[in-house]
Amino acid sequence: MEDTQYLVSASLIVSGFLSTIQITRIKIPFTPFFLGTGLLSVVGTSFDTLTIVSKGFPLMYKTGFCPTSADGTQLPCPDGYGALIATSAVCGLLEVALSFLPPKILQKIFPALVTGPVVLLIGVSLVKSGFEDFVGGSGCVEGVCDKGYAWGSAQFIGLGFLVYVTIIICEKWGAPIMKSCAVIMGLLVGCIVAAACGYFNSDGIKAAPAVTFIWVHTFKLKIYAPLVLPFLACYIVLMMESIGDITATSDVTRLEIEGPMYESRIQGGVLADGLNGILAGLCTLPPMSTFAQNNGVIAITKCGARTVGYWCCFFFVILGGCSKFAAALVSIPKPVLGGMTTFLFTSVAVSGLKIISTTPFTRRDRLVLTCTLMFGLGATLVGNWFDFFF
């Protein structure tokens, strides 16, 4: 619990610092290149890492990298987390290197038919973990969860479903600002009902220190070879997502989406995205990437000023430094959190479908997509299919 609270706080603090890098457009001396977009581009912890974690840690326990007790119970593995962030930081050099290639070449090397299925499969695999929380918590699958209720009980499903319905109501009938905050509204309503029903546990909030900062907890850094290829693929996906997000931000801010200035913003944004992934690892966190959610807010408010972004970064750092705030987030009941994350993870899968749909489907395209999804969906649905090959 203490480590979780620290990581949430550190994530907010580092998001503030790294968003500042992305928002600020800095020219690299003696070169034609830039660092950052110069746009209202907010950075946050990437969902794409969760797929690597869900597959990587079971492998660490299986190979003995992470400790287990005499009865086979998996023990805490801070060294495993250290290996995760160290491998992530090193692999971020790939995105830094690719940032110096022209955007047109990048889009030709990694077309929508390549990146779309990856995003789709990431979303599909994440839905499983979100849905396990939706019905009681991934830590008590088929057992007894909080307040003595069984996993999958009506009480848990009802809380998760309340969050889901609230999101839909806000999207369908809410005011424009509510639509942009629909997921937060769903989480808020779920938390209010959960608190009224006594699902919150305040022990963690009381025990949390008043303030914290990055590096209060540290982890032993070590490269873990089996995670290298997954993280390289992850950074390619983050790069393409970053290009799409920067393009959307330029569009809603009514700036050019083609030409030298646009390509310069893409180069600076991808470079900052890769550098932020490396810095996040050195700050005890998995990769940080450019988020797209701010584009909806810009479109609604008609405000894309960088000053707003800097104030956002300031509040990130202040809230992150308050350990009580992070402890409150950690104490949110699993069904409430699962109702929100399942919705978000499904939207990731839908984003993958949207990327794929930009491709005019020829017979060859259908063949490539089929060949990709066959093993991708198969490995997602049957996670141990390759365990006995050797």
C-alpha positions, 0 to 999 in steps of 0.5 A: 500500500505504501509503495502504491501511494508513493507511485501514484504521487510520483506519477502526478509529480513527474507528469507535471514536470514532463508535461512542461517539457512537451508544452515548451518548444526548445530549439536544440543548439546548432541543429534544426531540431526541437524538443517539445511541441509548443502546444497544450500537450499533457503527458501521463502514464501510458496504459500500454505498459500494463500489457507488458506488466501482466505478462512480464511479472508472471515470467519473473516469478516462474524463472525465479527472478522474483521470490516465492514462499515455500508454499508457492505464494508470490512475494513482493518483488521490488527488484522486478519493478526496478527491472521493468523501469530500467528496461523501459528507460533504455528502450526509450532510446529507440523513440529518441532515435526515430524522432529524427526521421521525417514524419512521412517516413515514419508513417510509411514504415509504421502504417495504420495497418501495423499500429492499429492492430497493436493498439486494438490488442493492447486494449483487448488484453487490458479489458480483462484486468479492468473487468476483474476489478469491475466484479470485485478486484483482480486480487481476489478472483474467485475468492472473498473480497472486501466487506466479505462479499464473494467475487462477482457478487451483485454488490460489486457488479452494481457499483461498477455498473453505476460508474458505467451508466453514469459515464453514458448519461454524461456522454448522452445528456450532459453539458459539453464540459460534462461530456469531456469529464464523463469518466471523472463524473462516473468515478465521482458518483461511484465513489460517493455511493461507495462511501455512503455504503461503507466500502472505503477504508480510510486506514491508508489515508490516515497512515500516509505522510503529509507530503512526499516527492520522487525518489522517496522510494527507490528501486534497484535498476537492472535490465531484464532481457525478456522485456526488451522486445515488448518495450521496443514495440511499446515505444513504437506504438507510443510514437505513433500515438504521439503523432496522432495526438499532436496532429489532433492538438494542432487541428483543434488549436487551429494550427497547420497540420501539414508543412514544415512547421507541422513536421517540426512540431511532430519531430519535437513532440516525438523526441520529447515523448521518447526522452520523457519515457527515459526520464520517467524510468529514472524517476521510478515510473514506467513510460510517460506519453502524450495524451489525447484527452486534452484535445476534447477540452480544447475543442469545448473551451476554445482555449489552447494557451500554453499558460493553461498547460503550465498551470495544469503542470503546477497543480499536478506537482502540488497534488502529487506532493500531497500523499493524502491525495494519492492515498485517497485515490488508492483507497477507491474500491476496486469495483468503482475503479474497474467500472472506469478502467474497463470503459477506458481500456475498451476505448483503447481497443476502439481507438485501434479499430479507428486507426485500422479503419483509416486504411482502404481495405484491399484483399492484401490489407485484409490478409495482413490484418487477419494474419496479425489478429490470428496470433494476437487474439489467440495469445490474448485469449489463451495466455499460456499457449507458448509456455510448454514449447521448449 
